Amino acid sequence: MSNKNYTQVKMVTADPSALGLFGLAMVTLVASSQKLGLTEGLSFILPWAFFLGGLAQLIAALLDAKHNNIFGTTAFAAFGLFWFGVGFSWLIQLGAFGEVLAQNVDPKQLGFAFIGYLIFSLFMTIGALETHKVLFFIFVFIDILFIGLSLSSFDVMYEVTHTIAGIAELCIALLSFYGCGAIVLNTHFGKIVLPIGKPFGIFK
């Protein structure tokens, strides 16, 4: 019988939520400025869509998977891929892939994609009830954003619904900045510096 000694090594990874929320905050801040008429055009939204909205959230999703966090993994991956999809849609619209694709753009197809993400975000909002209150309200405004985007894509009261989408997007950015700061500072100092609110406790 062997008397070998075994050493068990546990790999610990930092909570990636702050990175994911920062990526979401940056892209929605820049994108909302265009919707609200504070800036013009899509060209300078693209880098933030790809690198912060897309790549940063995908990195957060991969790291959250190591934490066995299905909610965080699914949320960050889905929204990271969303921004890649939207970014490529804007490139097509701007003619980056040729005039043929640009001339065949139908905004209603993007509208159906927004409806799909609205369905996704609605059940994720239910899940967010058992995370913390800041994330829950981020999802509430994401729901409002997709309602506004869906309606404006189908040209339903475009000016009103487009503005609603812009306001919701700005609220997402501000709440995400707060959530990011809270997670970093609370973890760094080992105490509550910025409260994020306990889960609602409805399902648990």
Sequence and secondary structure as in RCSB ss.txt:
>XXXX:A:sequence
MSNKNYTQVKMVTADPSALGLFGLAMVTLVASSQKLGLTEGLSFILPWAFFLGGLAQLIAALLDAKHNNIFGTTA
FAAFGLFWFGVGFSWLIQLGAFGEVLAQNVDPKQLGFAFIGYLIFSLFMTIGALETHKVLFFIFVFIDILFIGLS
LSSFDVMYEVTHTIAGIAELCIALLSFYGCGAIVLNTHFGKIVLPIGKPFGIFK
>XXXX:A:secstr
               THHHHHHHHHHHHHHHHHHHTTSS  STTTHHHIIIIIIIIHHHHHHHHHHTT HHHHHH
HHHHHHHHHHHHHHHHHHTTTT HHHHHT  HHHHHHHHHHHHHHHHHHHHHHTTT HHHHHHHHHHHHHHHHHH
HHHTTSSHHHHHHHHHHHHHHHHHHHHHHHHHHHHHHHHTS SS       S  
